Each structure stands twice: as C-alpha cells, then as structure tokens.
Amino acid sequence: MKTPVPIARVLGRMLVVCGLALGLVGCGGHYPADPDGTLNRISGTTLRAGVSHQPPWTDTAAEHSPDEPGGIEAQLIEDYAESIDAEVEWHAGGEEQLIKLLSERELDVVIGGLTDQSPWSSDAGLTTSYAESLGVDGKTAKHVMAVQMGENAFMTSLERFLLDQDIDQQVPEEMRP
C-alpha cells in the first residue's frame, strides 16, 4: 500500500513548476521584434528612406529635390522620423533599385505611391494600408509603404503612426474614393 503524499509537498512542487514556467516566459524576447534592430538603430539617429517619383504621394522634381522630396508620403516620413527623434536620409531612385537596396538592408523604408497590389510584396514587408485613392482605372487603391522583411517592431511603430494621421484630407479631391 502506497503512502499518500502530503498536500504541502504537492503544492510546493506545483509552485516551483509555475515559478519556472513564469520565469521562462519572462525571459522571452519582446514582440514584435526586429531581428536586425531597425527601430532601436534609427530611433534618435537616422532613418534611411528610399523615394521614387510618384506625385502627389512623392515628388522629387521641380521645386523639390531628391534630397528634400515633397508629397504626402515624404511629409509622413519626415513626421514619423521626428516622432522617434530621427533625421531622414533620402535616397531617390526607381522602385526596382530601391527595393533591391531595401532587401540588402541599405534602406529602412521605401515610399512612392505603393499599393497593397505591389509586385514587391515577396521582396519587402508592406505596411497595412493607411490611405485610399482612386487609380487611373477608377478603382480604389490602398496605399502602403515598404520596409525590410522581418523588421516587425519597426513596421508596427510606423503603422501605428500612419494610422493615427488624417491622410484622407491630404489626398487631392479628384483622387478620393
């Protein structure tokens, strides 16, 4: 006949197991996480932004320049950078070139009127859509920005910022859905 185990002993073991489980959970990383630490690296320093010419979203011509682009998205990136105490370092180019630089970790974000139908979705992380406009085909386009794949803390921070902005009022009336 087996001797019953005292309740105090059972409770003590359960407390030890629970304590270990909580300790392991507490040691886990913070989520969302940036494997390359993008958000930590750019906060208080420099945000490297690629920009392609796509008015009214981005404008690198006329009174604007590749070093100081204009447009809705360029202003959003400037405002976001200010919110994390960073300066923007602009890099102008075509989408293909910029997405390549993004995937090589030479840029942190790419803007230029990208939509959720972007052909670059397998090469870059696309933010949630933060604005809508009518395309030349009359269909509604949902606008996104491209970031490095896997840099989820940075993407989440940028998305929260974008979703807090009143972007609809900045879209030209003839482009509003």
JOCOR-V87165 format. One record per pair of residues at least 12 apart in sequence whose ideal C-beta (glycine too) atoms are under 10 Angstrom apart, sorted by the first residue. I is the first residue (numbers start at 1). J is the second residue. Records with the same first field share a line. If there is no record, write none. Layout:
# JOCOR-V87165
I = J / J
This chain:
# JOCOR-V87165
30 = 153
31 = 152 / 153 / 156
32 = 150 / 151 / 152 / 153 / 154 / 155 / 156 / 157
33 = 150 / 151 / 152 / 153 / 154 / 156
34 = 147 / 148 / 150 / 151 / 152 / 153 / 154 / 155 / 156 / 157
35 = 148 / 149 / 150 / 151 / 152 / 153
36 = 105 / 108 / 148 / 149 / 150 / 151 / 154
37 = 151 / 153 / 154
38 = 105 / 108 / 109 / 147 / 148 / 150 / 151 / 152 / 153 / 154 / 155 / 157 / 158
39 = 84 / 108 / 151 / 152 / 153 / 154 / 155 / 156 / 157 / 158
40 = 153 / 154
41 = 86 / 108 / 151 / 154
42 = 80 / 81 / 84 / 85 / 86 / 87 / 88 / 89 / 108 / 109 / 154 / 157
43 = 81 / 83 / 84 / 85 / 86 / 154 / 157
44 = 84 / 85 / 86 / 87
45 = 81 / 84 / 85 / 86 / 87 / 89
46 = 81 / 86 / 87 / 88 / 89 / 108
47 = 77 / 78 / 80 / 81 / 82 / 84 / 86 / 87 / 88 / 89 / 90 / 107 / 108 / 109 / 154 / 158
48 = 86 / 88 / 89 / 90 / 91 / 101 / 102 / 105 / 106 / 107 / 108 / 109 / 110
49 = 69 / 73 / 74 / 77 / 78 / 80 / 81 / 88 / 89 / 90 / 91 / 92 / 98 / 107 / 108 / 109 / 110 / 111 / 145
50 = 90 / 91 / 92 / 93 / 94 / 95 / 97 / 98 / 99 / 100 / 101 / 102 / 106 / 107 / 108 / 109 / 110 / 111 / 112 / 146
51 = 64 / 66 / 69 / 70 / 71 / 73 / 74 / 77 / 88 / 90 / 91 / 92 / 93 / 98 / 107 / 109 / 110 / 111 / 112
52 = 69 / 92 / 93 / 94 / 95 / 96 / 97 / 98 / 99 / 110 / 111 / 112 / 113 / 114
53 = 66 / 69 / 71 / 92 / 93 / 94 / 95 / 112 / 113
54 = 71 / 72 / 73 / 95 / 111 / 112 / 113 / 114
55 = 70 / 71 / 72 / 113 / 172
56 = 70 / 71 / 72 / 73 / 113 / 133 / 170 / 171 / 172 / 175
57 = 69 / 71 / 72 / 73 / 74 / 76 / 111 / 112 / 113 / 114 / 115 / 131 / 133 / 143 / 145 / 170 / 171 / 175
58 = 70 / 71 / 72 / 73 / 74 / 75 / 77 / 92 / 111 / 112 / 113 / 114
59 = 71 / 72 / 73 / 74
60 = 74 / 90 / 92 / 93 / 112
61 = 92
64 = 92
65 = 90 / 92
66 = 90 / 91 / 92 / 93
67 = 88 / 89 / 90 / 91 / 92
68 = 88 / 90
69 = 88 / 90 / 92 / 111 / 112
71 = 111 / 112 / 113 / 170
72 = 111 / 113 / 131 / 133 / 143 / 165 / 167 / 170 / 171 / 172
73 = 109 / 110 / 111 / 112 / 113 / 114 / 130 / 131 / 143 / 145 / 162 / 167 / 170
74 = 88 / 90 / 111 / 112
75 = 165 / 167 / 170
76 = 111 / 130 / 131 / 145 / 158 / 161 / 162 / 165 / 167 / 170
77 = 90 / 108 / 109 / 111 / 145 / 158 / 161 / 162
78 = 90
79 = 161 / 162 / 165
80 = 109 / 145 / 157 / 158 / 160 / 161 / 162 / 165
81 = 108 / 109 / 161
83 = 157 / 158 / 160 / 161 / 164
84 = 154 / 157 / 158 / 161
86 = 108
88 = 108 / 109
89 = 107 / 108
90 = 111
91 = 106 / 107 / 110
92 = 112
93 = 107 / 110 / 112
94 = 112
95 = 110 / 112 / 113 / 114 / 118 / 119 / 120 / 146
96 = 119 / 120 / 123
97 = 110
98 = 110 / 111 / 112 / 120 / 124 / 146
99 = 112 / 114 / 118 / 119 / 120 / 123 / 124 / 146
100 = 120 / 123 / 124
102 = 120 / 123 / 124 / 125 / 146 / 147 / 148 / 149
103 = 120 / 123 / 124 / 146 / 148 / 149
104 = 148
105 = 148 / 149 / 151
106 = 148
107 = 124 / 146 / 147 / 148
108 = 147 / 148 / 151 / 154 / 158
109 = 124 / 125 / 127 / 145 / 146 / 147 / 148 / 151 / 154 / 155 / 158
110 = 124 / 126 / 145 / 146 / 147 / 148
111 = 143 / 144 / 145 / 146
112 = 145 / 146
113 = 133 / 135 / 141 / 143 / 144
114 = 126 / 127 / 129 / 141 / 142 / 143 / 144 / 145 / 146
115 = 129 / 131 / 132 / 133 / 135 / 140 / 141 / 142 / 143 / 144
116 = 128 / 129 / 141 / 142 / 143 / 144
117 = 135 / 139 / 141 / 142 / 144
118 = 143 / 144 / 146
120 = 144 / 146
121 = 144 / 146
122 = 149
123 = 146 / 149
124 = 144 / 145 / 146 / 147 / 148 / 149
125 = 144 / 145 / 146 / 147 / 148 / 149 / 150 / 151 / 152 / 154 / 155
126 = 142 / 144 / 145 / 146 / 147 / 149 / 155
127 = 143 / 144 / 145 / 146 / 147 / 155 / 156 / 158 / 159 / 161 / 162 / 163
128 = 142 / 144 / 145 / 155 / 156 / 158 / 159 / 160 / 162 / 163
129 = 141 / 142 / 143 / 144 / 145 / 159 / 162 / 163
130 = 142 / 143 / 144 / 145 / 158 / 159 / 161 / 162 / 163 / 164 / 165 / 167 / 168
131 = 143 / 144 / 162 / 163 / 165 / 167 / 168 / 170 / 171 / 175 / 176
132 = 167 / 168 / 171 / 175 / 176 / 177
133 = 167 / 168 / 171 / 172 / 174 / 175 / 176 / 177
134 = 171 / 172 / 174 / 175 / 176 / 177
135 = 175 / 177
136 = 175
138 = 177
139 = 177
140 = 176 / 177
141 = 175 / 177
142 = 177
143 = 162 / 167 / 171
144 = 159 / 162
145 = 158 / 159 / 162
147 = 159
